[in-house]
Structures are given as C-alpha cells and as structure tokens.
C-alpha cells in the first residue's frame, strides 16, 4: 500500500483536471438513488461509488465490518467502529480505485452496479447531528465585529485571547447543501435603535465556516487533551452559519445568539477525512498571550491550508466570487477547541458537529460575512447585473467552496449552497 501522501497514484476512473475528488480524497457521504435506496458512498471524479454494493459483494472482506453498515441513513454507525476501521476502509478504496488494480476495474457487472454519475444521485445529510457547537475562533472576524458593533478601542473582549469562545447551536435546522430556506422573521432593531419592531429580517447574512464531525464519544467527566483530539475527529465539512444581524443585535445580550442563527445552517454533503488533509498541514497563527497548559497545541503544524471561497448569485445574474479566505487564519485550532469543550467534563457524542466560527482573513477581500465585506452596509457589493447588496435579498444563492492544492492535486470539499427564499 502506498502512502496516502504519495501523489503518484492514478485511478481507472476518469478524473477531470482540478476535480475536487481525486483518488487521494475519498470523502464519505450518504446518497439516495433514483429508486429510493440509501447508501454510504465515496466520490471519485464526477462519480460516486456505492460502498453498500461493494460490501455485499465482499470487497471489504479483510475488514471487520458489520452486515449492512453502509445501508444506513447516516455515517454514525460506521463512525462508531473507530479510527482504525475508517483508515482501513479508506486504504481499501484507494487500492480498489488504483489504475493498475483489475479487481474492481475489470469486473464490469460490479462497476455498473456500484459506480454512478454524481448528477444521478441525491446527496443527503451525511451524519445525524446530535449537538452542534459554534466557535468564534477567527481573530480577524472577532476584531471586525467588535470594531463595528462595540468599542473600537476594545474590539476583542478580555476573554477572547485566553479561550476559544463558543455557544451551543441548534442541530435540528442543519440542512444539507442544495436545500433552500425561508428568510426568518421576528423582533428586529435597526442600528442605533433600542425599540423592536416585528418584521422579516432586513439584514440576512452568511458566515463562511468549516466544521468537524465527532467520530468518538466521551463519558461525562472525561476531558480530551489536545494531544488526543485527532482520535475524536472523523473529518471536516464546509459550513454556512446563516445569520440575521438585525435579530441578533437585539437578542444576543446577555446569553448570545438564539433566533438570529437557529433557523438554518447549511453543511456540505461530503466529509473529508483528516488523513486526506494530512499533506496540507500548516502552522497556526502564533498565540500571545500564552495559553493555559490544557490549551497548549498538540503539535506545531496543527492547522490546515484550505482555500475557501464564497460566491454570491442573485436571480438572473451570474455567480460572483465575493470572498477568498483560508482555514489557516484561525487563531484557535480544532485540538484546542475540543480540549476546551471537554475540559469541564462535558461529554461529546458521535455525530456532534463543531463549527469554526466565521473564517475571516487579514484583507477586506477575505472577510467571511456580508457584515464585514460591506462594513455594516457602508460599502455595498456591486453584482454583475448592476444591483447592489448590503445584505442578502430573497432569491440570492450563497455558495461556499473549499479546497487544498499541491501541484496538480486538489483535495476539494465540494460546496455548501443554498438560496434565501421569501419569508413564509
Ligand atoms: Ca458563526
């Protein structure tokens, strides 16, 4: 078996240049076939490979996998088998898809039964999310928001540099890419006003985020040290934490976001394993002041170089790239987030989702929300059709994309896409 960081492998499945899904990616997701059958799959080029078919036909016979493990409506039961099994399945898929291996390639009947065009299947939620936590780990984002809505002299609150700030979000309204949602309504206040009115939100925003999926549970009282965080992380997705700023402004004091954010959050359908991301490790920003010992990072290169893009498409207009950022800008890294989340003994469960917080970079074109990109509406974005946007209008579609790239190899995340529909 060749190392997964060796970029010399090729597949017998045709893979277009710059595809998100070369043989080194092998993300996992849940698909629904046209006949209604649901199964776990991986993506390869413009195809999906149905793991339930391969498992029934004994292609995984060397791995201890329960019968029907790939016929579930989520990956949760598969995740429960643990990291060594995740790795074995990934390695086996890589071997099966390698150009020189005839095992699957030359078994045309099985190829017909298991390999489908991505456009012929529907992507479902990949995991059943129990609890969802949203961090606030970008120093640039927290500073920008502090500058705009609080005190320019003290943009960061005193706790921010000492712990990864977070709140508990809502799991029930996490939707998979491609599912649109209605603009929320409620108590809103325009800037500078302290009397609410009732209205559809007039300040709909997106938040460019990534999320990691918990693949191993803990018991009450247990803490996960930064050095063990990797064992608990199944993989990563793109995430859009839709936000209604005018609802948020009025409601968030003193307990944080509630109805401004829990009406919808969009997740990308493919979970990219940390093994696939391994070649793209990178140093995270230096931390000053020094953190408490339980938050010390597990290793120097504990972040990932993942280019992130946000595209905005109005109805009857072309999509326009409005932001290019990178996961590597995050001040607090996944190992620190997980160590902090569990330091008090809070238990985590398989399928829990931990979102990063808005990922803004240092330059204005890398800001990860409309609020920052338009600087609270003072610098509108001009769309290709000539329209202006301060915040999102009905019919606007936001598409988040992400990828790691080295030489000609791209490990992509697909997309997290949804449209804002009018208030119900
Ligand atoms: Ca957020």
Boltz pocket constraint, residues with backbone or C-beta under 6 A from the ligand:
constraints:
  - pocket:
      binder: B
      contacts: [[A, 134], [A, 135], [A, 207], [A, 209], [A, 241], [A, 357], [A, 358]]
      max_distance: 6.0
